[in-house]
Amino acid sequence: MTAPSTPPSAAPASGWTLWLDRRVLTVLFLGFASGLPYFLLFSTLSAWLTEVHVSRTAIGLFAMVRSPFTFKPLWAPLIDRLPLPLLTRALGQRRGWALVTQAALMLALLAMASSDPAANLYWLAMATIATSFASASQDIVLDALRVELLPDTLQAPGAGAYLVGYRLGMIVAGAGALYLSTLVPWSTVYVIMAALVVVGMVAVLLAPEPTRPPAPPRQRFDVWVQDAVVAPFTRFATRRGWLAILVFVAIYKLGDVYVNVMATNFFLSDGYTKVEIAAVTKMLGMACAIAGAIAGGTVAGRTGAVRGLFLCGTFMIITNLMYAVLATQPHSVTLLGLVVGLEFFAGGMSAAAFTAFLSRLCDTGFTATQYALLSSLATLPLDILSGGTGWLADQLNSWPLYFTISAGLGIPGLVLLAWLARRADIHHRPAEEEAVAGQDGPRPVPA
């Protein structure tokens, strides 16, 4: 099976110098803003709750705050089309909504900081839900801003820069917050994290408002709903091969998910200590993932999004298969570091190429809604299917066989991508020619 070809018109002129483009650097800081809340809602919050002796049952229930990230396509049409009084006129649709969601995120984090989970867990739970909703909403608008801000030639390095920033935000909110908690109270830690939201606000203010199609005149409510809610989906469905595209988005990372879900269980059962696992997966792994995002953005920029995605996906399957080799070898921290480092590097490459690919699928004017839908489709089916990982591992009772099968689960996605490259409309971002320079005014509102 050969890598799918990319039409000459879709292959951007590229190089490492593209990373120095001001728009790409802006996207780096937007990624930081998007990644900052993640650990504050999950592992860092779990550490805080554990320290104040909250029950494990209650801590487990806090995992439900992930729900807004799953269901964000439901309110994405509002962010796409509903203008904000004053802000939309002054800053534009994207930047106005970005500042509103970031202000809401900052206030929600301050509400978490003001809570005392030992005395009133309910208040912290409400503040956490608000933080999750604000963070998911920020993701909707920042994804749209990134996609619309960058031309096709910068989508791949922009995706890599966004992921690098996202990882850096996770490091600050994860390891950084845990370190701060040894020096100051947890409430102060969350105040500091809330202050760091300003980084994203500054990036939004420095970014130009993307050009968008001109807004039609004021509409009746039913017409507005048709235009804002229904049209993004019907427009996507006019693409050649649209259903196969959705299937590909849903299954592309299936093999990688099956490897990652059971990796820690495998490491422990194979005799590796928690210290060894932490050093390799948290420190080395994160560094390799960042390097991989840079490499993936560069590769996809040089070869084109489709070919780059195929190459990165192939590399990801190979590194996943290395876990099967690791399972047949005696205890070796060096080999563990090599396998995990390469797998995280390949995962970073693949994530950057995949993000660039999703970005090219979005119509100008419907970016927020379509990208929210595609990103949710890329995670929700995998969350469901990953529930069978433990059962499969138990039934096989063989780590080499389990990881071989897991790596093989990535092959159907590559086969489908090769078919899409020849049969479907995936090489160009649609409706780009409809963007009109300087049109950043308000979108239509229901009459």
C-alpha positions as CSV (number, residue, x, y, z in Angstrom):
1,M,0.0,0.0,0.0
2,T,1.6,3.3,-1.1
3,A,1.1,6.7,0.5
4,P,-1.8,8.6,-1.1
5,S,-0.7,11.3,-3.5
6,T,-1.5,14.9,-2.9
7,P,-2.4,17.1,-5.8
8,P,0.2,19.8,-6.5
9,S,-2.2,22.5,-5.7
10,A,-2.7,21.1,-2.2
11,A,1.0,20.6,-1.4
12,P,2.1,23.8,0.4
13,A,5.5,25.4,0.1
14,S,7.0,24.6,3.5
15,G,10.0,24.4,5.8
16,W,11.1,25.1,9.3
17,T,10.8,28.8,8.6
18,L,7.0,28.5,8.6
19,W,7.2,28.0,12.4
20,L,8.4,31.6,12.7
21,D,5.4,33.0,11.0
22,R,3.6,35.4,13.4
23,R,0.3,33.6,13.0
24,V,1.8,30.2,13.8
25,L,3.4,31.7,17.0
26,T,0.1,33.2,17.9
27,V,-1.5,29.8,17.6
28,L,1.2,28.4,19.9
29,F,-0.2,30.6,22.7
30,L,-3.8,29.8,21.8
31,G,-2.8,26.1,22.3
32,F,-1.4,26.9,25.7
33,A,-4.7,28.6,26.7
34,S,-6.6,25.5,25.6
35,G,-4.4,23.0,27.4
36,L,-4.1,24.9,30.7
37,P,-7.5,23.9,32.1
38,Y,-7.2,20.1,31.3
39,F,-5.3,18.8,34.3
40,L,-6.9,21.4,36.6
41,L,-10.2,19.5,35.9
42,F,-8.8,16.0,36.3
43,S,-5.4,14.8,37.7
44,T,-4.5,18.0,39.5
45,L,-8.0,18.3,41.0
46,S,-7.8,14.7,42.0
47,A,-4.6,15.3,43.9
48,W,-6.2,18.2,45.7
49,L,-9.3,16.1,46.7
50,T,-7.1,13.2,47.8
51,E,-5.0,15.5,50.1
52,V,-8.2,16.7,51.9
53,H,-9.4,13.1,52.3
54,V,-12.4,13.2,49.9
55,S,-13.7,9.7,49.3
56,R,-12.6,7.8,46.2
57,T,-16.2,7.5,45.2
58,A,-16.7,11.2,45.2
59,I,-13.4,11.7,43.3
60,G,-14.5,9.3,40.7
61,L,-17.8,11.2,40.2
62,F,-15.8,14.3,39.3
63,A,-14.7,12.5,36.1
64,M,-18.2,13.3,34.8
65,V,-17.1,16.9,34.3
66,R,-15.7,15.6,31.0
67,S,-19.2,15.7,29.6
68,P,-19.1,19.3,28.2
69,F,-16.2,18.3,26.0
70,T,-18.2,15.5,24.5
71,F,-21.4,17.5,23.9
72,K,-19.8,20.8,22.8
73,P,-21.2,20.5,19.2
74,L,-24.6,21.2,20.8
75,W,-23.8,24.9,21.5
76,A,-21.1,25.4,18.9
77,P,-23.6,26.8,16.4
78,L,-24.3,29.7,18.8
79,I,-20.6,30.5,18.9
80,D,-20.4,30.3,15.1
81,R,-23.3,32.6,14.4
82,L,-24.6,34.5,17.4
83,P,-23.1,38.0,17.7
84,L,-22.2,39.5,21.1
85,P,-23.3,43.0,21.9
86,L,-20.4,45.5,21.5
87,L,-17.7,42.8,21.4
88,T,-18.5,41.4,18.0
89,R,-18.6,44.9,16.5
90,A,-15.4,45.9,18.2
91,L,-13.3,42.7,17.9
92,G,-15.1,40.4,15.5
93,Q,-17.1,37.2,16.0
94,R,-14.1,34.9,16.9
95,R,-12.1,37.2,19.1
96,G,-15.2,38.5,20.9
97,W,-16.3,35.0,21.8
98,A,-12.8,34.0,22.7
99,L,-12.5,36.8,25.3
100,V,-15.9,36.0,26.7
101,T,-15.1,32.3,27.2
102,Q,-11.7,33.1,28.6
103,A,-13.2,35.6,31.1
104,A,-15.7,32.9,32.1
105,L,-12.9,30.4,32.5
106,M,-10.9,32.7,34.7
107,L,-13.9,33.4,36.9
108,A,-14.8,29.7,37.2
109,L,-11.2,28.8,38.2
110,L,-11.3,31.6,40.8
111,A,-14.6,30.0,42.1
112,M,-12.8,26.7,42.4
113,A,-10.0,28.5,44.3
114,S,-12.4,30.0,46.7
115,S,-14.0,26.6,47.6
116,D,-13.1,24.4,50.5
117,P,-13.8,20.8,49.4
118,A,-13.3,19.5,53.0
119,A,-16.2,21.6,54.2
120,N,-18.4,22.1,51.1
121,L,-17.8,19.7,48.2
122,Y,-20.9,20.8,46.5
123,W,-19.6,24.3,45.8
124,L,-16.4,22.9,44.3
125,A,-18.4,20.6,42.1
126,M,-20.5,23.4,40.8
127,A,-17.4,25.5,40.1
128,T,-15.7,22.6,38.4
129,I,-18.7,22.1,36.1
130,A,-18.6,25.8,35.2
131,T,-14.9,25.5,34.5
132,S,-15.4,22.5,32.3
133,F,-18.2,24.2,30.3
134,A,-16.1,27.4,29.9
135,S,-13.1,25.4,28.9
136,A,-15.0,23.4,26.3
137,S,-16.5,26.6,24.9
138,Q,-13.1,28.1,24.7
139,D,-11.9,25.1,22.8
140,I,-14.8,25.6,20.3
141,V,-13.9,29.2,19.5
142,L,-10.1,28.8,19.6
143,D,-10.2,25.9,17.2
144,A,-12.3,28.0,14.9
145,L,-10.0,30.9,15.3
146,R,-6.9,28.8,14.5
147,V,-8.5,27.2,11.4
148,E,-9.7,30.4,10.0
149,L,-6.6,32.4,10.9
150,L,-4.2,30.1,9.0
151,P,-4.1,29.6,5.2
152,D,-3.7,26.1,3.9
153,T,0.0,26.5,3.7
154,L,0.2,27.0,7.5
155,Q,-2.5,24.6,8.7
156,A,0.1,21.8,9.3
157,P,2.7,23.8,11.2
158,G,-0.1,25.6,12.9
159,A,-1.6,22.3,14.1
160,G,1.8,21.3,15.4
161,A,2.3,24.7,17.2
162,Y,-1.2,24.4,18.8
163,L,-0.4,21.0,20.1
164,V,3.0,22.1,21.5
165,G,1.3,24.9,23.3
166,Y,-1.4,22.6,24.5
167,R,1.2,20.2,26.0
168,L,3.0,23.1,27.6
169,G,-0.3,24.2,29.2
170,M,-0.8,20.7,30.5
171,I,2.7,20.7,32.0
172,V,2.1,24.0,33.8
173,A,-1.3,22.8,35.1
174,G,0.0,19.3,35.9
175,A,3.6,19.1,37.2
176,G,3.7,22.9,37.7
177,A,0.6,23.0,39.9
178,L,1.7,20.0,41.9
179,Y,5.0,21.6,42.6
180,L,3.3,24.9,43.7
181,S,1.1,22.9,46.0
182,T,4.1,22.0,48.1
183,L,4.8,25.7,48.6
184,V,1.4,27.4,48.8
185,P,-2.2,26.2,49.6
186,W,-4.3,24.7,46.8
187,S,-6.5,27.7,46.7
188,T,-3.5,29.9,45.8
189,V,-2.4,27.4,43.2
190,Y,-5.8,27.7,41.4
191,V,-5.6,31.6,41.7
192,I,-2.2,31.4,39.9
193,M,-3.6,29.1,37.3
194,A,-6.6,31.5,36.8
195,A,-4.1,34.4,36.3
196,L,-2.4,32.4,33.5
197,V,-5.6,32.6,31.5
198,V,-4.4,36.1,30.6
199,V,-1.8,34.5,28.3
200,G,-4.6,33.3,26.0
201,M,-6.4,36.7,26.3
202,V,-3.3,38.6,25.1
203,A,-2.8,36.1,22.2
204,V,-6.4,36.7,21.2
205,L,-6.1,40.4,21.3
206,L,-2.9,40.3,19.2
207,A,-4.4,38.0,16.6
208,P,-6.2,39.5,13.6
209,E,-9.8,38.7,13.2
210,P,-10.2,36.1,10.4
211,T,-12.0,37.1,7.3
212,R,-15.3,35.4,6.9
213,P,-18.2,35.4,4.4
214,P,-20.4,38.5,4.7
215,A,-23.4,38.2,7.0
216,P,-26.8,38.0,5.4
217,P,-29.5,40.4,6.6
218,R,-31.5,39.8,9.8
219,Q,-33.4,36.6,9.6
220,R,-36.5,35.0,11.1
221,F,-35.8,32.6,14.0
222,D,-36.6,29.4,12.0
223,V,-34.4,30.6,9.1
224,W,-31.6,31.5,11.5
225,V,-31.8,28.0,13.1
226,Q,-31.7,26.4,9.6
227,D,-28.6,28.5,8.7
228,A,-26.8,28.2,12.0
229,V,-27.6,24.6,13.2
230,V,-28.7,22.6,10.1
231,A,-26.6,24.1,7.4
232,P,-23.2,23.1,8.8
233,F,-24.2,19.5,8.7
234,T,-25.9,19.6,5.3
235,R,-23.0,21.5,3.9
236,F,-20.6,18.9,5.0
237,A,-22.8,16.1,3.6
238,T,-22.4,17.6,0.1
239,R,-18.8,16.6,0.1
240,R,-17.9,13.6,-2.1
241,G,-17.3,10.6,0.2
242,W,-18.5,12.5,3.4
243,L,-19.8,9.3,5.1
244,A,-16.5,7.5,4.6
245,I,-14.7,10.6,5.9
246,L,-16.6,10.5,9.1
247,V,-15.9,6.8,9.5
248,F,-12.2,7.5,9.0
249,V,-12.2,10.3,11.6
250,A,-13.8,7.9,14.1
251,I,-11.4,4.9,13.6
252,Y,-8.1,6.5,12.7
253,K,-6.6,6.4,16.2
254,L,-8.3,3.2,17.4
255,G,-5.1,1.1,17.6
256,D,-3.2,3.9,19.5
257,V,-6.0,4.1,22.0
258,Y,-6.0,0.3,22.6
259,V,-2.2,0.5,23.3
260,N,-2.4,3.5,25.6
261,V,-5.3,2.4,27.7
262,M,-3.5,-0.8,28.8
263,A,0.1,0.4,28.7
264,T,0.4,1.2,32.5
265,N,-1.2,-2.1,33.4
266,F,1.3,-3.9,31.2
267,F,4.2,-2.0,32.7
268,L,3.2,-2.9,36.2
269,S,2.5,-6.5,35.4
270,D,5.9,-6.7,33.7
271,G,7.7,-5.7,36.8
272,Y,8.5,-2.0,36.2
273,T,8.3,0.2,39.3
274,K,6.1,3.3,39.6
275,V,9.1,5.5,39.7
276,E,10.4,4.0,36.4
277,I,7.0,4.4,34.8
278,A,6.6,8.0,35.9
279,A,10.1,9.0,34.7
280,V,9.6,7.4,31.3
281,T,5.9,8.2,30.6
282,K,5.5,11.6,32.3
283,M,8.9,13.2,31.7
284,L,10.4,11.5,28.7
285,G,7.1,10.8,27.1
286,M,5.9,14.4,27.3
287,A,9.1,15.8,25.9
288,C,8.9,13.3,23.0
289,A,5.2,14.2,22.4
290,I,6.1,17.8,22.0
291,A,9.0,17.0,19.7
292,G,6.7,14.8,17.7
293,A,4.1,17.5,17.3
294,I,6.8,19.8,15.8
295,A,8.0,17.1,13.5
296,G,4.4,16.1,12.5
297,G,3.5,19.6,11.6
298,T,6.7,20.0,9.6
299,V,6.2,16.7,7.7
300,A,2.5,17.4,6.9
301,G,3.5,20.9,5.9
302,R,6.1,19.5,3.4
303,T,4.1,16.6,2.0
304,G,0.6,17.9,2.3
305,A,-2.0,17.1,4.9
306,V,-3.2,13.8,3.5
307,R,0.2,12.3,2.6
308,G,1.6,13.5,5.9
309,L,-1.3,11.9,7.8
310,F,-0.6,8.6,6.0
311,L,3.1,8.7,6.8
312,C,2.6,9.7,10.5
313,G,-0.1,7.0,10.9
314,T,2.2,4.4,9.5
315,F,4.9,5.4,11.9
316,M,2.4,5.2,14.7
317,I,1.5,1.6,13.9
318,I,5.1,0.6,13.8
319,T,5.8,2.2,17.2
320,N,2.7,0.6,18.7
321,L,3.9,-2.8,17.4
322,M,7.2,-2.2,19.4
323,Y,5.2,-2.8,22.6
324,A,4.7,-6.4,21.5
325,V,8.5,-6.6,21.2
326,L,9.0,-5.1,24.6
327,A,6.6,-7.7,26.1
328,T,8.9,-10.5,24.9
329,Q,12.1,-9.0,26.4
330,P,13.5,-9.1,30.0
331,H,13.2,-6.1,32.3
332,S,15.0,-3.2,30.8
333,V,14.4,0.5,31.6
334,T,16.5,1.5,28.6
335,L,14.3,-0.5,26.2
336,L,11.2,0.8,28.0
337,G,12.4,4.4,27.5
338,L,13.1,3.7,23.8
339,V,9.8,2.2,23.1
340,V,7.7,4.7,25.0
341,G,9.7,7.6,23.7
342,L,9.2,6.6,20.1
343,E,5.6,5.8,20.7
344,F,4.9,9.3,22.2
345,F,7.0,10.9,19.4
346,A,4.9,9.1,16.8
347,G,1.7,10.0,18.7
348,G,2.7,13.7,18.7
349,M,3.4,13.5,14.9
350,S,0.1,11.8,14.2
351,A,-1.9,14.2,16.4
352,A,-0.4,17.2,14.5
353,A,-1.1,15.7,11.1
354,F,-4.6,14.6,12.2
355,T,-5.4,18.1,13.5
356,A,-4.3,19.7,10.2
357,F,-6.4,17.2,8.3
358,L,-9.6,18.0,10.4
359,S,-8.9,21.7,9.9
360,R,-9.0,21.3,6.1
361,L,-12.4,19.6,6.3
362,C,-14.2,22.7,7.7
363,D,-16.2,25.2,5.7
364,T,-15.5,28.8,6.1
365,G,-18.5,30.2,8.0
366,F,-19.2,27.0,9.8
367,T,-15.8,26.3,11.3
368,A,-16.7,26.2,15.0
369,T,-19.7,23.8,14.5
370,Q,-18.0,21.5,12.1
371,Y,-14.7,21.3,13.9
372,A,-16.5,20.7,17.3
373,L,-18.4,17.9,15.6
374,L,-15.3,16.3,14.0
375,S,-13.2,16.5,17.2
376,S,-16.0,14.9,19.2
377,L,-16.4,12.2,16.6
378,A,-12.7,11.6,16.9
379,T,-12.9,10.9,20.6
380,L,-16.4,9.6,21.6
381,P,-16.4,6.3,19.6
382,L,-12.9,5.6,20.9
383,D,-14.0,6.3,24.5
384,I,-16.8,3.7,24.0
385,L,-14.7,1.1,22.1
386,S,-11.8,1.4,24.6
387,G,-14.0,-0.1,27.2
388,G,-13.2,-3.5,25.7
389,T,-9.5,-3.3,26.1
390,G,-9.3,-5.0,29.5
391,W,-11.7,-7.8,28.3
392,L,-9.5,-8.4,25.2
393,A,-6.3,-8.5,27.3
394,D,-7.9,-11.0,29.7
395,Q,-9.1,-13.2,26.9
396,L,-5.8,-13.2,25.0
397,N,-3.7,-13.6,28.2
398,S,-0.7,-12.6,26.1
399,W,0.7,-9.1,26.0
400,P,2.7,-9.7,22.7
401,L,-0.5,-10.8,21.0
402,Y,-2.6,-8.0,22.5
403,F,-0.2,-5.3,21.3
404,T,0.1,-7.0,17.9
405,I,-3.7,-6.9,17.5
406,S,-3.9,-3.3,18.8
407,A,-1.3,-2.1,16.3
408,G,-3.3,-3.9,13.6
409,L,-6.4,-1.9,14.5
410,G,-4.7,1.1,12.9
411,I,-4.4,-0.5,9.5
412,P,-8.1,-0.1,8.4
413,G,-7.8,3.6,9.0
414,L,-4.8,3.9,6.6
415,V,-6.6,1.7,4.0
416,L,-9.6,4.0,4.2
417,L,-7.4,7.1,4.0
418,A,-5.8,5.8,0.8
419,W,-9.2,5.2,-0.7
420,L,-10.4,8.7,0.4
421,A,-7.3,10.3,-1.2
422,R,-8.4,9.0,-4.6
423,R,-12.2,9.1,-4.3
424,A,-13.2,11.7,-1.8
425,D,-13.0,15.5,-1.5
426,I,-10.4,15.9,1.2
427,H,-7.5,17.8,-0.4
428,H,-8.8,21.4,-0.1
429,R,-10.5,23.4,2.6
430,P,-14.0,24.1,1.2
431,A,-15.6,27.5,0.6
432,E,-12.2,29.2,1.1
433,E,-12.9,31.3,-2.0
434,E,-16.1,32.7,-0.4
435,A,-14.2,34.5,2.3
436,V,-14.3,38.2,1.7
437,A,-11.4,40.4,3.0
438,G,-12.3,42.7,5.8
439,Q,-15.7,41.1,6.5
440,D,-15.5,40.4,10.2
441,G,-18.8,42.0,11.3
442,P,-21.6,40.3,13.2
443,R,-23.3,37.2,12.0
444,P,-27.1,37.1,11.5
445,V,-29.3,37.0,14.6
446,P,-32.8,35.6,15.0
447,A,-35.4,38.2,14.4
